[in-house]
Amino acid sequence: MPAAIVTCATEFLGQPSVEALLASGYDVIAHDLAFVSAEIAEAFRQNHPGAQTSAADSPQGLVAAVMSSFGRIDTCVLNSAFPAERIPAGAMAEARLQAAYEALVFAPLMLTNAVVPHMKAQKSGKLIFCTSAAPLRGLSNYSIYVSARGAANAAVKSLALELAPFNIQVNAVAPNFMESETYFPKALMADPAASAKILNQIPVKRLGRPEEAGGLIAYLAGPDTGFVTGQIIALAGGWA
């Protein structure tokens, strides 16, 4: 069976990615430092039968765990999350800027660095970055978050060119207005005023559903996308 890594598995697009890949016949290792708690790991496994979990604290450790369990890495879903905080120019803290880039740029690129040699050796692979549609339009007062997501989108373009000769496809799923406790939690959407303000920005007048994100990720991980690479695919209901 093909083998996949999904990072930040308890946040953003992590759970729908795990569920969609399991349904597509993948062996999946779901990674999240939250799994350092045995109780959290067990709860995740019960909700996602068939998935293994890892709390490896380095890219090399995570890759070693996957290779030990499955002997190959066919797909890596680089699902990264960081708060989209309203921070205007003139009020940016260096520590917050650094933290955003650590989570949204440094972490996925360093895992890519660890995964790629194995994909090159097997002459195939899929790298799927979960980023954001926000850089495609920009968001006033959110330049820290948007610029970090934009850097990840730019990396996808360069990596796709570099890795195409090795039959490794690199794409990004770039959502906005997606149902998730990370960015659009149920408590926020239960507020009529907040919900109306958000939905009025979306041409289709609803939030995206997790299974829609999972379906797109499963498609990009599938066998029929060898000619699809370097794409930043907006999943934003027409907003971008």
C-alpha positions in Angstrom: 0.0 0.0 0.0 1.2 3.6 -0.6 2.3 5.4 2.5 1.7 9.0 3.6 2.7 11.6 6.2 0.2 14.2 7.4 1.6 16.9 9.7 -0.2 19.0 12.3 -2.8 16.3 12.2 -5.1 17.8 14.8 -5.3 21.2 13.2 -6.5 23.0 10.0 -6.7 20.3 7.2 -5.0 17.6 9.2 -8.0 15.4 10.1 -9.7 15.6 6.7 -6.4 14.8 5.0 -5.9 11.7 7.2 -9.5 10.5 6.6 -9.3 11.0 2.8 -6.0 9.2 2.5 -7.1 6.3 4.6 -10.2 6.0 2.4 -8.0 6.0 -0.6 -6.1 3.0 0.6 -3.0 4.7 2.1 -1.0 3.7 5.2 -0.9 7.0 7.1 1.3 8.3 9.9 -0.3 11.4 11.4 2.2 13.7 13.0 1.6 16.2 15.8 3.6 17.2 18.8 0.3 17.1 20.7 0.6 13.3 20.4 3.3 13.5 23.1 0.2 12.8 25.3 -0.7 9.1 25.1 -4.3 10.0 25.7 -4.5 12.4 22.8 -2.8 9.9 20.5 -5.2 7.1 21.5 -8.2 9.4 21.0 -7.0 10.3 17.6 -6.5 6.7 16.6 -9.9 5.8 17.8 -11.4 8.5 15.7 -9.3 7.6 12.7 -9.0 3.8 12.6 -6.0 2.6 10.7 -3.8 5.7 11.2 -0.6 5.5 13.1 0.5 8.6 15.1 3.9 10.1 15.7 5.2 12.9 18.0 8.7 12.9 16.6 10.4 16.2 17.4 12.5 16.4 14.3 11.9 15.9 10.5 14.5 13.2 10.5 12.8 11.4 13.3 9.5 11.5 11.6 10.9 10.3 8.3 12.7 7.5 10.1 9.4 6.4 11.8 7.6 6.2 8.4 10.5 4.3 6.8 10.6 1.9 9.7 6.9 1.3 9.5 6.2 1.3 5.8 9.6 1.3 3.9 8.5 4.2 1.6 7.0 7.6 1.5 4.6 8.2 -1.4 2.8 11.4 -0.2 3.7 14.0 2.3 0.9 16.4 3.3 2.6 19.5 4.7 -0.3 20.8 6.7 0.9 23.8 8.8 -1.1 26.1 11.0 -0.5 29.3 12.9 -2.9 32.0 14.2 -4.0 34.5 11.6 -3.7 37.5 13.9 -4.6 41.1 13.1 -1.3 42.9 13.6 -1.0 46.3 11.8 2.2 47.6 10.4 4.0 49.5 13.2 2.8 47.0 15.8 4.7 43.9 14.6 6.7 42.1 17.2 9.9 40.4 16.0 9.1 37.2 18.0 5.7 36.9 16.5 7.1 37.3 12.9 9.7 34.7 13.6 7.2 32.3 15.1 4.9 32.6 12.0 7.7 31.8 9.7 9.0 29.0 11.8 5.6 27.3 11.7 4.5 28.1 8.1 7.8 28.2 6.2 10.7 26.7 8.1 8.9 23.5 9.4 7.4 22.4 6.1 10.6 23.1 4.1 12.8 21.2 6.6 10.4 18.2 6.4 10.5 18.5 2.6 14.3 18.4 2.9 14.2 15.2 4.9 11.5 13.5 2.7 12.9 14.3 -0.8 15.9 12.0 -0.8 13.6 9.0 -0.3 11.2 10.1 -3.0 14.1 10.6 -5.4 15.3 7.1 -4.6 11.9 5.6 -5.4 11.5 7.9 -8.5 8.1 9.1 -7.4 6.3 11.2 -4.8 3.7 13.8 -4.0 4.3 16.9 -1.8 1.1 18.6 -0.9 1.4 21.9 1.0 -1.7 23.1 2.9 -1.2 26.9 2.7 -3.8 29.7 2.2 -5.6 31.7 -0.4 -4.9 34.9 1.5 -1.6 35.7 -0.4 -3.5 35.5 -3.7 -5.5 38.7 -2.7 -3.8 40.1 0.4 -5.5 40.9 3.7 -5.1 44.4 5.3 -3.5 44.2 8.8 -2.4 40.6 8.4 0.9 41.0 6.7 2.8 38.6 9.0 0.4 35.7 8.4 -0.1 36.5 4.7 3.5 36.9 3.9 4.5 33.6 5.6 1.8 31.8 3.6 2.9 33.5 0.5 6.5 32.3 1.1 5.2 28.7 1.3 3.2 29.2 -2.0 6.4 30.5 -3.6 8.4 27.6 -2.4 5.9 25.2 -4.0 6.5 26.9 -7.4 10.3 26.5 -7.1 10.2 23.0 -5.7 7.9 21.8 -8.5 10.4 22.9 -11.1 13.3 21.4 -9.3 11.7 18.0 -8.6 9.7 17.4 -11.8 12.6 15.5 -13.4 12.4 13.0 -10.5 8.7 12.4 -11.0 7.8 14.2 -7.8 4.8 16.5 -8.0 4.5 19.5 -5.7 1.3 21.4 -5.3 -0.5 23.5 -2.7 -4.1 23.4 -1.5 -4.8 27.1 -0.5 -8.0 27.5 1.4 -9.8 30.4 2.9 -13.1 30.3 4.7 -12.8 26.6 5.5 -14.7 25.0 8.5 -12.0 24.3 11.1 -11.5 24.9 14.8 -8.1 26.4 13.8 -9.5 29.4 11.8 -13.3 29.4 11.6 -14.4 27.6 14.7 -18.0 26.7 15.5 -18.2 29.2 18.3 -17.3 32.0 16.0 -19.8 30.9 13.3 -22.6 30.6 16.0 -22.5 34.4 16.5 -25.0 35.8 14.0 -23.2 39.1 13.5 -19.8 37.5 13.0 -21.2 34.7 10.8 -23.0 37.3 8.5 -19.8 39.4 8.2 -17.8 36.3 7.2 -20.3 34.8 4.8 -20.9 38.1 3.0 -17.3 37.9 1.8 -17.7 34.5 0.2 -19.3 34.3 -3.3 -20.9 30.9 -2.6 -22.2 32.2 0.8 -21.0 29.3 2.9 -17.8 27.9 4.5 -15.9 25.1 2.8 -16.5 21.7 4.3 -13.6 19.6 5.6 -14.4 16.7 3.2 -14.0 19.1 0.3 -10.5 19.8 1.3 -9.8 16.1 1.9 -11.2 15.2 -1.5 -8.8 17.6 -3.2 -5.9 16.4 -1.2 -6.7 12.7 -2.1 -7.0 13.7 -5.7 -3.6 15.4 -5.7 -2.2 12.3 -4.0 -3.7 9.9 -6.5 -2.3 8.2 -9.5 -3.9 10.4 -12.1 -2.0 13.7 -11.3 1.5 13.0 -12.6 1.1 16.0 -15.0 -0.2 18.3 -12.3 2.6 20.2 -10.5 3.5 23.7 -9.3 -0.2 24.6 -8.8 -1.5 26.8 -6.0 -5.2 25.7 -5.9 -7.5 28.1 -4.2 -10.2 26.5 -2.2 -12.1 29.5 -1.2 -15.6 29.5 -2.6 -14.8 32.1 -5.3 -13.0 34.6 -3.0 -9.7 34.0 -4.7 
